[in-house]
Amino acid sequence: MNITSEEKKEIFKKYGKTGEDTGSPEAQIALFTERINRLTEHLKDHKQDHSTRLGLLRLVGKRRKLLNYLMRKDIKAYRKLIQELGIRK
């Protein structure tokens, strides 16, 4: 369920502005999306895990805020990112 450091580095390399960029909105949104996908799979098997469900809702909220920020600042990057990640509003 957890993301290993190698997987994080791979995500940051793919979506960050540079290979070591961990702070850009694109990299953070990609990391949140990966975590959300893993938590969703976990909740399919463990339907009564309410604390994980709450954590999932918080992650979705954080991702939504970052997506709104990115949409305001750079609409082209926003459109490219949601198309690559397969998420939509």
QUIRA-V365896 format. One record per run of one state. SS is the DSSP state (helix for helix, strand for strand, loop for the rest). FROM is the first residue (numbers start at 1). TO is the last residue. Records with the same first field share a line. If there is no record, write none. Layout:
# QUIRA-V365896
SS: FROM-TO ; FROM-TO
This chain:
# QUIRA-V365896
loop: 1-4 ; 16-24 ; 46-49 ; 74-74 ; 86-89
helix: 5-15 ; 25-45 ; 50-73 ; 75-85
